[in-house]
Amino acid sequence: MRTDKELLLATKAFASDDRTRSWWYLFSTIALYSVCLTICLSQLPWVVRLLASGVSALLIVRIFIIYHDFQHHAILVHSRLASAIMYVYGLLVLSPTSVWNRSHEHHHKHNSKETNEHVGSFPIMTCEQYAAATRWQKWQYIASRHWLTIGLGYLTVFMGGMCIRAILVNPSRHFDSAIALLLHAGLAFGLTLIGWEYLILCLILPLTISCGIGSYLFYAQHNFPSCKLNHHQKWSYVRAALQSSSYMRMHPIMSWFTGNIGYHHVHHLNAKIPFYKLPVAMASLRELQEPASTSLRIVDIWACLRANLWDPQQDRFVSYREARMASR
């Protein structure tokens, strides 16, 4: 078995961009998304348009992973065209570049430390911290991790957290958040003028579905039953990648739409590996082949949503009910 340093060095063999392949994935996905939008704006039967709206939501998720990799400098580095496309895309999905870079870089550097610091991630309290919290603090914590908050990520995580909150905290630094909100307001107004069904099919439904999926994926990648958290002294970058980042088993079609983000332990080990090389990296490195895992099955989603508090004594996540029972 390799040491942590040797494993990190081994991943560098996969951390190279095939620019032709990256451009193909970007433009082909945008083209498919454009086709779906065209169908939504057409006079075809509403069932066909509704289906196209749903597929466009999944394509938004795929483009987001490409956007995510670009921000990590894993693909299309130094391309002005790619930079322009990604900047506009970030505004369209209420994930402006300034906010995403600040929060996500912090997340990678502090992934799953046993602390209530949660820039770029869902907050985690220990059972002891939760017991000592005020009623208001408990309510805030429960609300921040509630399944409705995750499912309505379009309003809560993206519009609320990535835009409105960012503006309130630092308006000069995050002016692009204001641009994103204005752009959405303009799009909503324009589509409403054409017809309310276009507003729903082209904007509200796709973003509600895609942001809900994105919010859950991000939650379950670091909040799952077999996840391990560590104190600052015991924390290490490699341990956080392999023990605190999940491998999410998916059907190949869903893996395509989510840009292989299910290989999240590999991504956290080396964020410079393009999304299309993550499966190869996992298959090539023995240390990555027995990860902590979850899936999109209902039973696993329920298990992740019940990972409410961290119990250092049991070295695992517990539900609120389990924490109450243990405290009696």
C-alpha positions in Angstrom: 0.0 0.0 0.0 1.2 3.5 -0.8 1.8 6.2 1.7 -0.3 9.3 1.6 2.3 11.2 -0.3 2.9 8.3 -2.8 -0.9 8.0 -3.4 -1.2 11.7 -4.1 1.8 11.5 -6.5 0.1 8.5 -8.2 -3.0 10.5 -8.9 -1.1 13.0 -11.0 -0.9 10.6 -13.8 -4.6 11.2 -14.4 -4.6 15.0 -13.7 -4.2 16.1 -17.3 -6.7 17.8 -19.6 -7.6 16.3 -23.0 -8.7 19.7 -24.4 -10.4 18.2 -27.5 -12.4 15.9 -25.3 -13.3 18.7 -22.8 -14.5 21.0 -25.6 -16.6 18.2 -27.0 -18.2 17.4 -23.7 -18.9 21.1 -23.1 -20.4 21.9 -26.5 -22.3 18.7 -27.0 -24.0 19.1 -23.6 -24.8 22.7 -24.4 -26.2 21.6 -27.8 -28.4 19.0 -26.1 -29.6 21.5 -23.6 -30.4 24.0 -26.4 -32.5 21.3 -28.2 -34.5 20.7 -24.9 -35.1 24.4 -24.5 -36.3 24.6 -28.1 -38.7 21.8 -27.5 -40.0 23.5 -24.3 -40.6 26.7 -26.3 -42.4 24.9 -29.2 -46.0 24.0 -29.7 -45.5 20.3 -29.4 -47.8 18.3 -27.0 -47.3 19.3 -23.4 -46.1 15.8 -22.4 -43.2 16.1 -24.8 -42.3 19.5 -23.6 -42.6 18.4 -19.9 -40.2 15.5 -20.7 -37.8 17.9 -22.4 -37.9 20.2 -19.4 -37.0 17.3 -17.1 -34.1 16.3 -19.4 -32.9 19.9 -19.5 -32.7 19.8 -15.7 -30.3 16.8 -15.8 -28.3 18.5 -18.5 -27.9 21.6 -16.3 -26.4 19.2 -13.6 -23.9 17.9 -16.2 -22.9 21.3 -17.3 -22.5 22.3 -13.6 -19.9 19.5 -13.2 -18.0 20.8 -16.3 -18.2 24.3 -14.7 -17.0 22.8 -11.4 -14.0 21.2 -13.1 -13.2 24.4 -14.9 -13.2 26.3 -11.6 -10.8 23.7 -10.2 -8.5 24.3 -13.2 -8.9 20.7 -14.2 -10.0 21.4 -17.8 -9.7 24.2 -20.4 -7.2 26.2 -18.4 -6.4 29.7 -19.7 -9.2 29.6 -22.3 -10.9 32.9 -22.6 -13.8 31.4 -24.4 -14.3 28.8 -21.7 -14.0 31.5 -19.1 -16.7 33.6 -20.7 -19.0 30.6 -21.1 -18.5 29.5 -17.5 -19.0 33.0 -16.1 -22.4 33.3 -17.8 -23.3 29.8 -16.8 -22.5 30.6 -13.2 -24.9 33.5 -13.3 -27.6 31.4 -14.9 -27.5 28.7 -12.2 -27.2 31.3 -9.4 -23.6 30.1 -8.6 -21.5 33.1 -9.5 -17.8 32.6 -9.9 -16.7 34.8 -6.9 -18.9 32.9 -4.4 -18.2 29.4 -5.8 -14.5 29.8 -5.8 -14.3 31.2 -2.3 -16.6 28.7 -0.7 -15.6 25.6 -2.7 -11.9 26.1 -2.3 -12.4 26.4 1.5 -14.5 23.2 1.5 -11.7 21.2 -0.2 -9.1 22.5 2.3 -11.3 21.8 5.4 -13.4 18.9 4.2 -15.1 17.1 7.2 -13.0 18.4 10.0 -14.9 17.9 13.2 -15.9 21.5 13.7 -18.9 23.8 13.3 -17.1 25.7 10.6 -19.0 25.1 7.4 -18.1 27.6 4.7 -19.0 25.8 1.4 -20.7 22.9 3.1 -23.6 21.9 5.2 -23.0 22.6 8.9 -22.2 19.7 11.3 -22.7 19.7 15.0 -21.6 17.1 17.5 -24.1 15.7 20.0 -22.5 17.8 22.7 -22.6 21.0 20.7 -26.2 20.4 19.8 -27.2 19.7 23.4 -25.5 23.0 24.5 -27.0 25.1 21.7 -29.9 27.5 22.3 -33.3 26.7 20.9 -32.8 29.2 18.1 -29.4 27.7 17.2 -31.0 24.2 17.2 -33.8 25.4 14.9 -31.2 27.0 12.5 -29.2 23.8 12.4 -32.2 21.6 11.8 -33.5 23.9 9.1 -30.1 24.1 7.3 -30.0 20.3 7.0 -33.7 19.5 6.5 -34.7 17.6 3.4 -37.0 20.5 2.3 -34.0 22.9 2.5 -32.0 20.4 0.3 -34.9 19.7 -2.1 -35.7 23.4 -2.5 -32.0 24.2 -3.1 -32.9 26.5 -6.0 -34.4 28.9 -3.4 -32.4 28.0 -0.3 -28.9 26.9 -1.3 -28.4 28.8 -4.6 -30.6 31.9 -4.6 -30.5 32.3 -0.8 -27.0 31.1 0.1 -24.9 31.7 -3.0 -26.5 35.0 -4.0 -28.6 36.9 -1.4 -26.4 36.0 1.6 -23.2 36.7 -0.3 -24.5 40.1 -1.2 -25.4 40.9 2.4 -22.0 39.7 3.7 -19.7 41.4 1.1 -21.6 43.3 -1.7 -18.4 44.7 -3.3 -16.7 41.3 -3.5 -19.8 39.5 -4.7 -21.4 41.9 -7.1 -21.8 39.1 -9.6 -24.4 37.6 -7.2 -26.5 40.8 -7.8 -26.0 40.3 -11.5 -27.2 36.7 -11.2 -30.4 37.8 -9.4 -31.1 40.6 -11.9 -30.5 38.2 -14.8 -33.0 35.7 -13.3 -35.6 38.4 -12.7 -35.2 39.5 -16.3 -35.5 36.0 -17.6 -38.6 35.3 -15.5 -40.2 38.5 -16.6 -39.5 37.9 -20.3 -40.7 34.3 -20.2 -43.9 35.4 -18.3 -44.7 37.8 -21.1 -44.5 35.0 -23.6 -46.6 32.7 -21.4 -46.5 31.3 -17.9 -46.0 27.8 -19.1 -42.7 28.9 -20.7 -41.6 30.3 -17.4 -42.3 26.9 -15.7 -40.9 24.7 -18.4 -37.8 26.7 -19.2 -36.8 28.2 -15.9 -38.6 27.2 -12.7 -39.0 23.4 -13.2 -35.5 22.7 -14.6 -33.7 24.8 -12.0 -35.8 23.4 -9.2 -35.0 19.8 -10.2 -31.3 20.5 -11.0 -30.6 22.6 -7.9 -32.4 20.0 -5.7 -30.3 17.2 -7.2 -27.1 19.3 -6.9 -27.9 20.2 -3.3 -28.5 16.6 -2.3 -25.4 15.3 -4.1 -23.3 17.8 -2.2 -25.0 16.9 1.1 -24.6 13.1 0.6 -21.0 13.3 -0.5 -20.0 14.3 3.1 -23.0 13.3 5.2 -23.5 9.5 5.0 -23.6 6.7 7.6 -20.0 5.4 7.2 -18.4 8.8 7.0 -15.6 9.5 9.4 -14.8 13.0 10.9 -11.5 13.9 12.6 -10.2 16.4 15.1 -7.8 19.0 13.7 -4.8 17.1 15.1 -5.8 13.8 13.4 -7.2 15.4 10.2 -5.3 14.9 6.9 -6.2 15.7 3.4 -5.9 12.1 2.2 -7.9 10.7 5.1 -10.6 13.3 4.5 -10.8 12.3 0.8 -10.9 8.5 1.4 -13.0 8.4 4.7 -15.1 11.5 4.6 -16.0 11.7 0.9 -18.4 9.1 -0.5 -18.4 7.0 -3.6 -22.0 7.2 -4.8 -23.0 4.2 -6.9 -25.1 5.2 -9.9 -26.6 3.8 -13.0 -24.3 4.6 -16.0 -26.9 7.0 -17.4 -27.1 8.9 -14.1 -23.3 8.9 -13.9 -23.2 10.6 -17.3 -25.7 13.3 -16.3 -23.9 13.9 -13.1 -20.5 14.0 -14.7 -19.1 11.1 -12.6 -19.4 13.3 -9.5 -20.2 10.0 -7.6 -16.5 9.3 -7.7 -16.2 12.0 -5.1 -13.5 10.4 -3.0 -11.2 10.4 -6.1 -12.1 14.0 -6.8 -11.3 15.1 -3.3 -7.9 13.3 -3.5 -6.9 15.3 -6.6 -9.3 18.0 -7.8 -7.2 18.4 -10.9 -8.4 15.1 -12.4 -11.0 15.9 -15.1 -14.4 14.3 -14.4 -14.1 12.0 -17.4 -10.9 10.4 -15.9 -12.2 9.8 -12.4 -13.5 6.2 -13.2 -10.1 5.3 -14.7 -8.2 6.7 -11.7 -10.4 4.6 -9.3 -9.9 1.5 -11.4 -6.1 2.0 -11.6 -5.4 2.8 -7.9 -6.0 -0.1 -5.5 -6.3 2.3 -2.5 -9.4 3.9 -4.1 -11.3 0.7 -4.8 -12.9 0.1 -1.4 -14.4 3.5 -0.6 -17.2 4.4 1.8 -20.2 4.4 -0.4 -23.9 5.3 -0.7 -26.3 5.4 -3.6 -29.5 7.0 -4.9 -31.7 4.2 -3.7 -34.5 5.4 -1.4 -33.1 3.5 1.5 -29.7 5.1 1.2 -31.1 8.6 0.7 -33.1 8.1 3.9 -30.0 6.9 5.7 -28.1 10.0 4.6 -30.9 12.3 5.7 -30.9 10.7 9.1 -27.1 11.5 9.5 -28.0 14.5 11.7 -25.3 14.8 14.4 -21.8 13.6 14.8 -21.2 11.4 17.9 -17.4 11.3 18.7 -18.0 8.5 21.2 -19.5 6.2 18.6 -17.4 7.7 15.8 -20.4 8.0 13.5 -23.3 10.1 12.6 -26.5 9.6 14.6 -30.1 10.8 14.2 -31.7 13.4 16.4 -33.7 10.6 18.0 -30.6 8.5 18.7 -28.9 11.5 20.3 -32.0 12.1 22.5 -32.1 8.5 23.6 -28.4 8.4 24.4 -28.7 11.6 26.6 -31.4 10.1 28.9 
